[in-house]
């Protein structure tokens, strides 16, 4: 068997994060009497993605990210509003309720878990991810999950993957494959750890071939061909 173990990202790889984000933001803003439309969502999505990139390279802390995405959203869309922290807390609570699978992902996991040991690797907030994993039934398909919010390190740090590798059953790194959608977090992290990498890129947004990636897939079910 080529690989025995998958280290899989969850958001935008297993869960449909844009759909989860949309519903959570809509619920949070509505609860606080603020208008919500696609323009507001697009602004938040851009802000959130940019801040997560800064978090990955240690330019901001997780706590700063949590609040700043709403202070920046307020500056852009709700000038004069002063409850950024309350909105941040509400959004996190609502996001923890959203566990929408990418089409075909759950069915793929049902098959993949029969031939691989699957571990989740995520930089998400623990209060969000634990709730989503429970609601979605994801725990039935995985051996364990490594949430950087519960650790002192995050993807793409080699130290994060060192912790992961010290806790999983497979010790032969040639039999471990990192799977995810992010070049800067998942693929770079895999490279930092000396692991093979597989980019989940259903829309072929990434120029190919790419130095950070050994493989590219459009559907998770394609991982069945890697055994």
C-alpha positions in Angstrom: 0.0 0.0 0.0 1.4 3.4 -1.1 -0.2 5.4 1.8 -1.8 4.2 5.0 -2.6 7.5 6.6 -4.2 10.8 5.5 -3.7 14.1 7.3 -6.7 16.0 6.1 -7.7 19.7 6.3 -11.4 20.2 7.0 -12.6 23.7 5.8 -12.8 23.9 2.0 -11.6 20.3 1.8 -14.4 18.4 3.7 -16.7 21.1 4.8 -18.1 23.8 2.5 -16.7 26.7 4.4 -18.2 29.5 2.3 -21.7 28.1 2.9 -21.0 27.7 6.6 -19.6 31.2 6.9 -22.5 32.7 5.0 -25.1 31.1 7.3 -23.2 32.0 10.5 -22.6 35.6 9.5 -26.2 36.0 8.5 -27.5 34.7 11.8 -25.0 36.8 13.8 -25.8 40.1 12.1 -29.5 39.5 12.1 -29.5 38.7 15.8 -27.9 42.1 16.4 -30.2 44.0 14.1 -27.7 44.6 11.3 -28.5 44.3 7.6 -27.0 41.3 5.7 -26.6 40.9 2.0 -24.1 39.5 -0.4 -22.0 42.7 -0.4 -21.6 42.4 3.4 -20.7 38.7 3.1 -18.2 39.3 0.4 -16.5 42.0 2.5 -16.3 39.8 5.5 -15.1 36.8 3.5 -12.2 38.9 2.0 -11.3 40.3 5.5 -11.5 36.9 7.1 -9.3 35.2 4.5 -6.7 37.9 4.6 -6.5 37.8 8.4 -6.1 34.0 8.4 -3.1 34.3 6.0 -1.6 36.7 8.5 -2.2 34.3 11.3 -0.5 31.5 9.4 2.7 33.5 9.3 2.5 34.7 12.9 1.7 38.3 12.0 -1.4 38.3 14.3 -2.6 36.1 17.1 -5.8 34.0 17.0 -7.4 36.4 19.5 -6.6 39.4 17.3 -8.0 37.6 14.3 -11.2 36.8 16.1 -12.0 40.5 16.9 -10.3 42.3 14.0 -12.4 40.6 11.3 -15.4 42.4 12.9 -13.8 45.7 13.6 -12.7 45.8 10.0 -16.2 44.7 8.8 -17.8 47.5 10.9 -15.4 50.1 9.4 -16.4 49.0 5.9 -20.1 48.3 6.3 -21.5 49.6 9.6 -19.7 52.8 10.5 -20.4 53.9 14.0 -21.4 50.5 15.3 -19.5 49.7 18.5 -20.2 46.0 19.4 -17.4 44.2 17.5 -16.6 41.9 20.4 -20.3 40.9 20.8 -20.6 40.2 17.1 -17.4 38.2 17.2 -18.7 36.0 20.0 -22.0 35.5 18.2 -20.4 34.6 14.9 -18.2 31.9 16.6 -21.3 30.5 18.3 -23.2 30.3 15.1 -20.3 29.0 13.0 -20.0 26.1 15.5 -23.6 25.1 14.4 -22.7 24.9 10.7 -21.4 21.6 9.4 -22.1 21.5 5.7 -20.2 18.9 3.7 -18.9 19.6 0.2 -20.9 17.6 -2.3 -19.7 14.0 -2.2 -17.3 14.5 0.7 -19.2 12.5 3.3 -19.7 9.6 1.0 -16.0 9.7 0.1 -15.1 9.7 3.8 -17.3 6.6 4.4 -15.2 4.7 1.9 -11.8 6.3 2.6 -11.9 5.5 6.3 -12.1 1.8 5.4 -8.7 1.8 3.7 -6.9 4.7 5.5 -6.3 6.0 9.0 -7.7 9.6 8.7 -6.6 12.4 11.0 -7.9 16.0 10.8 -5.4 18.9 10.8 -7.0 22.3 11.3 -6.1 25.8 12.4 -9.8 26.5 13.3 -11.1 27.6 16.7 -11.6 24.7 19.0 -15.1 25.9 20.1 -16.1 26.0 16.5 -14.5 22.8 15.2 -15.5 20.5 18.0 -19.1 21.5 17.7 -19.1 21.1 13.9 -17.4 17.7 14.1 -19.9 16.4 16.5 -22.9 17.7 14.6 -21.7 16.4 11.3 -20.8 12.9 12.4 -17.2 13.4 11.3 -15.8 11.6 14.3 -17.1 8.4 12.8 -14.6 8.6 10.0 -11.5 9.8 11.7 -9.0 8.5 14.2 -8.3 11.8 15.8 -8.1 15.5 15.2 -5.4 18.1 15.8 -6.8 21.6 16.3 -4.1 24.2 16.5 -6.2 26.2 19.0 -5.6 23.4 21.4 -1.9 23.4 20.7 0.9 26.0 20.9 1.6 25.8 17.2 -0.3 25.9 13.9 0.0 24.9 10.3 2.3 25.4 8.4 4.8 25.2 11.2 7.0 22.1 11.2 6.5 22.0 15.0 2.7 21.5 14.4 3.3 18.5 12.2 5.9 17.2 14.6 3.2 17.0 17.3 0.8 15.3 14.9 3.4 12.7 13.8 4.2 11.9 17.4 0.6 11.0 18.1 -0.5 9.0 15.1 -0.1 5.2 14.6 1.9 5.4 11.3 5.6 6.2 11.9 6.8 5.7 8.3 6.5 9.2 6.8 6.6 7.8 3.3 3.2 6.3 4.0 1.6 9.6 5.2 -0.2 12.0 2.8 -1.2 15.5 3.6 -4.5 16.5 1.9 -5.9 20.1 1.8 -6.9 23.1 -0.3 -4.4 25.6 1.0 -1.0 26.0 -0.5 0.3 28.2 2.3 -1.1 26.1 5.2 -1.5 22.5 4.1 0.9 22.1 1.2 3.6 24.2 2.8 3.1 22.5 6.1 3.5 19.1 4.5 6.7 20.2 2.8 8.0 21.6 6.0 7.4 18.2 7.6 8.9 16.2 4.8 5.6 14.6 3.8 4.0 14.0 0.5 1.2 16.5 -0.3 -2.1 16.3 -2.3 -3.9 19.6 -3.2 -7.7 19.5 -3.3 -8.3 21.9 -6.2 -11.7 21.1 -7.7 -11.7 24.2 -9.9 -8.0 24.0 -11.0 -7.3 27.4 -9.6 -3.6 26.6 -9.0 -1.0 26.6 -11.8 0.2 23.1 -12.4 2.6 21.5 -11.7 3.4 23.2 -8.4 6.5 22.7 -6.3 4.6 22.3 -3.1 2.3 19.6 -4.4 2.9 15.9 -5.3 -0.7 15.4 -6.5 -3.8 17.2 -7.3 -7.4 16.0 -7.0 -10.8 17.3 -7.9 -12.8 15.0 -5.6 -11.9 13.3 -2.4 -13.0 9.9 -3.8 -9.9 10.0 -6.0 -7.8 9.3 -2.9 -9.1 5.7 -3.2 -6.7 5.4 -6.2 -3.7 6.1 -4.0 -3.7 3.0 -1.9 
